[in-house]
Structures are given as C-alpha cells and as structure tokens.
Amino acid sequence: MPHSKFESKALAVPSGRLSRLARFGGMASNIAGGMLLDGARQLAQGKRPSVSDLLLTPANAIKVTHQLAQLRGAAMKVGQLLSMDAGDMLPPELAEILGRLRSEGHHMPQSQLNAALNAHWGSGWQQRFETFLFQPIAAASIGQVHRATTKDGRELAIKIQYPGVRRSIDSDVDNVASLMRLSGVLPKTLNIAPMLAEAKRQLHQEADYQREGQYLQRFAELLADSPEFLVPKLHADFTTQSVLAMDFVDGVPIESLVDAPQEERDRLMTLLIGLLFRELFEFALMQTDPNFANYRYNTSTRQLILLDFGATRVFPPEMAPAYRQLMQAGLAGDRAGARQAMINIGFFDEHALQRHQDAVINIFELSLEPLLQTGDYDFGNTDVALRLRDAGMAIGEQRDFWHIPPMDTLFLQRKFGGVYMLASRLKARVNVRALMEKYLSTSAA
C-alpha cells in the first residue's frame, strides 16, 4: 500500500485531560465505524471475520498513527514502543505503518511554544538570546528541539516539552492499553498491570528533563576515557523540569551512513556494541531507548554523538552476574545451565511447560550466532533477524505461554534488539566475540 510522505505541521498539542480523552474517544468511534463496514462487507462475501481481523487493518493503523502523532506525549511514546516491541507480532504492513511513529512528529505552533517558554523561563526570556530559531530542528513524542545562540555566545540545542505531557501520562497509558485490549491482540488472561505501572513510571522519568540532564552529565563522566564518543555538555542555567539545554553539536543521522566505507561502518558498530556491554557489565547503567535518532555522527571529528538520556535505567547489582551466567552457559552449549539462568533472570519459571521453555532457549541460542563466530560477524549477510522474528511470532501464537519478564530484562532486550537492527541496517562486520570475552570470566565481575 503506498503511503503519503509525512509532513511535519504546526499543530497545537491537546493538553487538557478531557480534550485528550475526547481524541481517544473519537479514534475509537472512527475505528468502530470502519469495523462495522468491513464486517458487513465480509459477511456479504460469506466470510466470518474475527474482531481482531477487523481491527488490525492498514486503514485503522493509519488512523491510529495519525491520531497518536497529533496527541504526542505518552500516547505517541507508547505507540512507538509498540511498533518496536510488538512489530514482529503484527502483519508487516501494519508494523511498517506504526513504525512511522518513530520518525514522524508534528510541532507546536509558535503561540503555544511562546506560552510554554514564558511559563518555564519567565516573560522576557528572548532577551537572553542572540538568536532563537522557532522552527524546530526535531520533533518527537514528548518534546521538540530548537537551536539557539545565547548573548554570551553559546550554541545550544534546547529540548522543550509539550504542554500537558506530564499530567497526561497515566491516562494516556491506560487509554492505549484499553485500545490494545479491545483489539484482542492481548489474551484476557495476561496480567499487564505490572507493565502498565512500569510504563507510567518510565514515562514520568523521561518527562523529567532535570533527571535526564543528570544522566547526560553522568555518561559524559563515564565516557571521559573514550574520545570516540561525544556527549553534549549540559547547560543547567537554561534547564528546568520541562526544558533541557545542551551544546548544539553537528552531526548526521547514523542510519545515513549506509553508503559510508565498510571500515567506518564496522568501526561505529564496534563502538556501539562495545558500549552496550560496558553499560551492562561495567556501568550497571544503560540508555535503554534504541531509537536510531539517539545517535548521530560527526564526519569531521569521526565521533559518535550520544543523545537523549531520558530512558536511562539503573540496573540492580545482580543483573550483570545473571547475564554473565547465561552467556557462559549459552556459549558452552550447556542448555541445562542456560535454562537455570533464564529462570533466575525471569524469562520463565520452573513450572512452565517444557515445550515453552525449549522454545525460549532455542531463540536464545539462535541469538548467540554473532557471539559463536570467531572473527568478524557479517550483520549484512545473515537472515538470523528474520529467523528470530519467526520464532518470536510462533511463541506469540501460543497464548497459554504469554509471559512478561522482569522490566529490567525487557528494557535490556529492547536495547539489544535495537543495536542488532542498526548493525544489520549498516551491514557492519564486527568481532562481537572479542568484545564480549573480557566480560565472561568471573574475575570480570
């Protein structure tokens, strides 16, 4: 199905609880009307469509995508996460449409932007700047980014949160969950309450820009010994809970390097995979949002720019040893050891059916392919991602085994998957085994 090119527009963000609820109600009514028409058409053809088949159509996915893009805030953020985490469980066309939420965003009109900055910085804030570009350089789910130059000559990138985002998080998550329940995608027996509570907690943290600024500084400290990375400097005098100011740094989108020399693509993914292992095994601190937009590349300095630390997560002390045990067992071909490690982590419990346990262990063993190879692993010449998707879909169809692992594990797996997808996109060749080996011994703990 051809899709029209997305154009960012200046659309006011619905900030009131009632106005946002009305948007959800309108979305549900619109979709319900389409379902009735589609259902009547299929019944006339002698078919007996299910509610899920009627709801999960490209037309409805486009309606949902457009509405979430206009709502922004937690509603759009949850849609983005669904497109990444549940994308493999949906028909490819629907996953593609929902995936547009990761790169498309409308921005606030200037009147709403001015009102927001007056509230955060006080009236007369313009006098502190030599220039302030009102056209955003980026617009995402929770905020939009503007370039500015202060009177004292600092070049800044300023992220400004959409009005009402913080107070609408809980209701937005509940409303999106209701739409998911209505779709029949989730089995009624699945208890998603812990996931919803964690989603709300995580989104409240991401909406706290002062917290994000602290992690921006923390990662700059942790990577001070790695000049290959560039973390923008925080400017605390312009930062509030809803405004984040940092150095403006030049860079190109990392996924635009698909035609860069092979050596450079290999170097960048070696850096990112190495950073992933450092975050888990050394820092116990991870930026868990794998969105490609969080990485840029400075072609002059050859530095990898790290952006957006709102989804930073502190891992408990037992996390790294548990994954070390799992990796050791997997690389040794010890299925019994891998099973016990998975139970310890929470992928499944000891009472799960043996066929379900075997299915999860099989997926884990398949994911080890880059680590099992000695020397460079060619991410651009493998179908392991498709095989992992097919295996995941097969498990998803077994609704008696739908199980939500611990939240730390979910966020870690999301980051692993995102880095793998980027490596595949760039067709990189990386010696993953060499990067991991130093963390496998007990002495590395």
C-alpha positions in Angstrom: 0.0 0.0 0.0 1.5 3.4 -0.9 1.7 5.9 1.9 1.8 9.6 1.5 5.0 11.4 2.6 4.8 12.7 6.1 4.9 16.5 6.5 5.5 18.0 10.0 2.9 20.6 10.7 2.4 23.2 13.4 -0.4 21.6 15.4 -1.3 22.5 19.0 -0.8 19.7 21.5 -4.1 18.8 23.3 -3.0 19.4 26.8 -6.2 19.0 28.9 -7.3 15.6 30.2 -10.8 16.0 28.7 -9.5 17.1 25.3 -7.1 14.2 25.1 -9.8 11.7 26.3 -12.1 13.1 23.5 -9.4 12.4 20.9 -9.2 8.8 22.1 -13.0 8.5 22.1 -13.1 9.9 18.5 -10.4 7.5 17.4 -12.3 4.5 18.9 -15.6 5.6 17.3 -13.9 6.2 13.9 -12.3 2.7 14.0 -15.5 1.1 15.2 -17.4 2.6 12.2 -14.8 1.2 9.8 -15.0 -2.2 11.5 -18.8 -2.3 11.0 -18.5 -1.5 7.3 -15.7 -4.0 6.8 -17.5 -6.7 8.8 -20.7 -6.2 6.8 -18.8 -6.4 3.5 -17.0 -9.6 4.5 -20.3 -11.2 5.8 -21.9 -10.4 2.5 -19.0 -12.4 0.9 -19.7 -15.4 3.1 -16.7 -14.8 5.4 -16.8 -14.8 9.2 -14.2 -12.2 10.3 -12.9 -12.0 13.8 -12.8 -8.8 15.8 -9.0 -8.8 15.7 -9.0 -9.2 11.9 -11.4 -6.3 11.5 -9.4 -4.0 13.9 -5.9 -4.8 12.7 -6.2 -3.4 9.2 -3.9 -0.9 7.4 -6.7 1.6 7.3 -7.1 1.5 11.1 -3.4 1.5 11.6 -3.1 4.8 9.6 -5.9 6.3 11.7 -4.2 5.3 14.9 -0.8 6.6 13.7 -2.2 10.0 12.7 -4.1 10.4 15.9 -1.1 9.4 18.1 1.1 11.8 16.1 -1.2 14.7 16.9 -1.7 13.7 20.6 2.1 13.3 21.1 3.1 12.8 24.7 2.8 9.3 26.3 0.2 8.2 23.8 2.7 8.6 20.9 5.5 7.2 23.0 3.6 4.0 23.8 2.8 3.7 20.1 6.5 4.0 19.3 7.3 1.3 21.8 4.6 -1.0 20.4 5.9 -0.5 16.9 9.4 -1.7 18.0 8.5 -4.3 20.6 5.3 -5.8 19.1 6.1 -5.0 15.5 7.2 -8.6 14.8 3.9 -9.9 16.1 1.9 -7.8 13.6 1.5 -8.2 9.8 4.4 -6.5 8.1 2.3 -3.8 6.6 0.8 -2.8 9.9 4.2 -2.8 11.6 5.5 -0.5 8.8 2.7 2.0 9.4 3.1 2.0 13.1 6.8 2.3 12.7 6.3 5.7 11.1 5.7 7.0 14.6 9.4 6.6 15.4 10.4 9.2 12.8 7.3 11.5 12.4 6.2 14.2 14.7 4.3 17.4 14.4 5.4 20.5 16.3 3.8 23.2 18.4 2.7 26.5 16.8 4.7 29.4 17.8 2.0 30.8 20.1 1.9 27.6 22.1 5.7 27.5 22.2 6.0 31.0 23.4 3.4 30.3 26.2 5.4 27.3 27.3 8.7 29.2 27.4 7.1 32.1 29.3 5.9 29.6 31.9 9.3 27.9 32.2 11.7 30.8 31.8 9.5 33.8 32.6 8.5 36.7 30.3 11.3 38.4 28.5 13.3 35.2 28.0 14.1 36.3 24.4 16.5 38.9 25.8 18.8 36.2 26.9 19.4 35.0 23.3 21.2 36.5 20.3 19.1 34.1 18.1 16.4 31.6 18.7 15.1 29.5 15.8 11.3 29.0 16.2 11.3 26.3 13.6 12.3 23.1 15.5 15.2 21.1 14.2 13.5 17.9 15.6 10.1 17.0 16.9 9.4 13.8 18.8 6.9 12.2 21.2 7.5 14.2 24.4 9.2 17.4 23.1 10.7 19.3 20.3 14.2 20.7 19.8 15.3 24.2 18.9 18.6 25.7 18.0 19.6 29.0 19.7 22.6 31.2 20.5 22.9 32.9 23.8 24.0 36.5 24.3 27.3 35.2 25.7 27.9 33.1 22.5 26.9 29.6 23.5 25.4 27.4 20.7 22.6 25.4 22.2 20.2 22.7 21.4 17.1 23.2 23.6 14.5 20.5 24.1 11.1 21.8 25.1 8.4 19.5 26.5 4.9 19.7 25.1 2.4 21.2 27.4 0.4 18.8 29.5 2.6 15.8 28.8 3.5 15.0 32.4 0.0 15.2 33.8 -1.5 13.1 30.9 0.9 10.2 31.1 -1.2 7.9 33.4 -4.4 8.4 31.4 -2.7 8.1 28.1 -1.1 4.8 29.0 -4.5 3.5 30.3 -6.2 4.6 27.1 -3.7 2.9 24.8 -3.9 -0.2 26.9 -7.7 -0.2 26.5 -7.3 0.0 22.7 -5.0 -3.0 22.9 -7.4 -5.0 25.0 -10.3 -4.1 22.6 -8.2 -5.3 19.6 -8.0 -8.8 21.1 -4.2 -8.8 20.4 -3.6 -9.5 24.1 -5.1 -12.6 25.8 -7.5 -11.8 28.5 -5.6 -14.0 30.9 -2.4 -11.9 30.6 -1.8 -9.6 33.5 -0.4 -6.4 32.0 -0.8 -4.3 35.2 2.9 -4.6 36.1 3.9 -3.5 32.6 1.5 -0.6 32.6 2.8 0.6 36.0 6.3 0.4 34.7 5.4 2.2 31.5 3.9 5.0 33.6 7.0 5.2 35.9 9.4 5.2 33.0 7.5 7.9 31.1 7.3 10.1 34.2 11.1 9.8 34.4 11.5 10.6 30.7 9.4 13.7 31.2 11.7 14.9 33.9 14.4 16.8 32.0 16.4 17.7 35.1 16.8 14.0 35.7 17.8 13.5 32.1 20.4 16.3 32.5 21.9 14.5 35.4 22.4 11.3 33.3 23.7 13.4 30.4 26.5 14.6 32.8 26.9 11.1 34.2 27.5 9.5 30.8 29.9 12.3 29.9 31.9 11.3 33.0 31.8 7.6 32.4 33.0 8.1 28.8 35.6 10.7 29.5 38.2 8.0 28.7 36.7 7.3 25.3 37.2 10.3 23.0 35.4 8.3 20.2 32.2 9.3 21.9 30.8 12.8 22.2 28.1 13.6 24.9 26.8 17.2 24.6 27.5 19.4 27.6 24.6 20.3 29.9 23.7 24.0 30.4 22.0 24.0 33.8 21.1 27.7 33.8 18.5 27.1 31.0 17.4 23.6 32.2 14.2 23.0 34.1 11.9 20.0 34.6 10.4 20.7 31.2 13.3 22.3 29.3 16.7 20.7 28.6 19.6 22.8 27.3 22.8 21.3 25.9 25.5 22.0 23.5 24.5 22.0 19.8 26.7 19.5 18.0 26.9 19.0 14.3 26.2 15.5 13.1 24.4 13.4 10.5 21.9 10.6 11.3 23.7 7.4 11.9 21.5 5.4 9.6 22.5 7.8 6.8 25.9 6.1 6.8 24.7 3.0 4.9 26.9 4.1 2.0 29.9 5.0 4.1 33.1 3.0 3.7 32.8 -0.5 5.2 35.7 0.2 7.6 33.8 3.2 9.0 30.6 1.3 9.4 32.4 -1.5 11.1 34.2 0.9 13.5 30.9 2.7 14.5 29.1 -0.6 15.3 32.1 -1.9 17.2 31.9 1.2 19.3 28.2 0.9 19.9 28.2 -2.9 20.7 31.2 -2.3 23.0 29.3 0.5 24.7 26.3 -1.8 25.2 28.5 -4.4 27.0 30.1 -1.6 29.1 26.6 -0.3 30.1 25.6 -3.8 31.3 28.7 -5.2 32.8 30.7 -2.1 34.0 28.3 0.9 34.5 25.1 -1.0 35.6 23.5 2.0 33.9 22.0 1.9 30.4 20.4 4.3 28.0 17.6 1.8 27.0 15.9 3.7 24.1 17.3 2.1 20.9 15.8 4.7 18.6 18.3 5.4 15.8 17.7 9.2 16.2 19.5 9.0 19.5 22.8 8.5 17.6 24.5 10.9 15.3 27.9 11.1 13.7 30.3 14.0 13.3 32.0 13.4 9.9 34.9 15.8 10.8 35.9 14.5 14.2 34.7 10.9 13.5 32.9 11.0 16.9 29.8 9.1 17.7 27.3 11.5 19.3 25.1 10.2 22.0 21.7 12.0 22.6 18.6 11.6 24.7 19.2 10.0 28.1 15.6 10.2 29.3 15.2 6.4 29.2 18.4 5.7 31.2 17.9 2.8 33.6 19.9 1.8 36.7 20.4 -2.0 36.8 20.4 -3.9 40.1 23.8 -5.4 41.2 22.6 -9.0 40.4 21.8 -8.1 36.8 25.3 -8.4 35.3 26.2 -11.7 37.1 22.9 -13.2 36.0 23.6 -12.4 32.3 27.2 -13.5 32.6 26.0 -16.9 33.8 23.5 -17.0 30.9 26.1 -16.1 28.3 28.7 -18.6 29.7 26.1 -21.4 29.6 25.0 -20.5 26.1 28.5 -20.3 24.6 29.4 -23.6 26.3 26.3 -25.3 24.8 25.0 -26.0 28.3 21.2 -26.0 27.8 20.6 -27.0 31.4 22.7 -24.1 32.7 21.0 -21.7 30.3 17.6 -22.9 31.5 18.6 -22.2 35.1 20.0 -18.8 34.3 16.8 -17.9 32.4 14.7 -19.0 35.4 17.0 -16.8 37.7 16.5 -13.8 35.3 12.8 -14.4 34.9 12.3 -15.3 31.3 10.1 -18.1 32.5 9.6 -20.0 35.8 10.3 -23.7 36.5 6.7 -24.6 36.2 6.4 -23.5 32.5 5.7 -26.3 30.1 8.8 -28.0 28.8 8.0 -27.1 25.2 7.7 -23.4 26.1 11.0 -23.5 27.9 12.6 -25.2 24.9 11.2 -22.6 22.5 12.7 -19.7 24.6 16.0 -21.4 24.9 16.1 -22.1 21.2 15.5 -18.4 20.5 18.4 -17.5 22.9 20.7 -20.0 21.2 19.8 -18.5 17.8 20.6 -15.0 19.1 24.1 -16.2 20.1 25.1 -16.6 16.4 27.2 -13.4 16.4 29.0 -14.5 19.6 29.7 -18.0 18.4 31.6 -16.9 15.4 35.3 -16.4 15.7 36.4 -13.2 14.0 34.1 -10.6 12.3 30.4 -11.4 12.2 28.7 -10.0 9.0 25.4 -8.5 10.1 24.6 -7.6 6.5 24.8 -11.2 5.3 22.5 -13.1 7.6 18.9 -14.0 8.0 19.1 -14.6 11.7 16.9 -11.5 12.4 14.1 -13.0 10.3 14.5 -16.4 12.0 14.3 -14.7 15.4 11.2 -12.8 14.3 9.5 -16.0 13.0 10.4 -17.9 16.2 9.1 -15.0 18.3 5.8 -15.0 16.3 5.5 -18.7 16.9 5.8 -18.3 20.6 3.3 -15.3 20.5 0.7 -17.6 18.9 0.9 -19.8 22.0 -1.3 -17.7 24.2 -1.1 -20.1 27.1 2.6 -19.0 27.4 2.3 -15.2 27.2 4.6 -14.1 30.0 6.0 -10.7 30.9 9.7 -10.9 32.1 11.0 -8.5 34.7 11.1 -4.9 33.5 14.8 -4.6 33.6 15.1 -7.6 31.3 12.5 -6.1 28.9 14.4 -2.8 28.6 17.7 -4.6 28.2 16.3 -6.9 25.4 14.9 -3.8 23.7 18.3 -2.2 23.6 20.0 -5.4 22.4 17.4 -5.7 19.6 17.8 -2.0 18.6 21.6 -2.3 18.3 21.3 -5.5 16.3 18.8 -3.8 13.9 21.2 -0.9 13.4 24.1 -3.2 12.8 22.0 -5.0 10.1 21.0 -1.7 8.6 24.6 -0.6 8.3 25.7 -4.1 7.1 28.5 -3.9 9.6 31.1 -6.6 10.3 32.0 -6.8 14.0 34.0 -9.2 16.1 31.3 -9.5 18.7 33.0 -12.4 20.4 36.1 -10.4 21.1 34.1 -7.5 22.6 32.2 -9.9 24.9 35.0 -12.2 26.0 36.5 -9.9 28.6 33.2 -9.9 30.5 32.7 -13.6 30.5 35.2 -14.6 33.2 34.2 -14.4 36.9 37.1 -12.2 37.5 35.4 -9.5 35.3 32.7 -9.1 37.9 
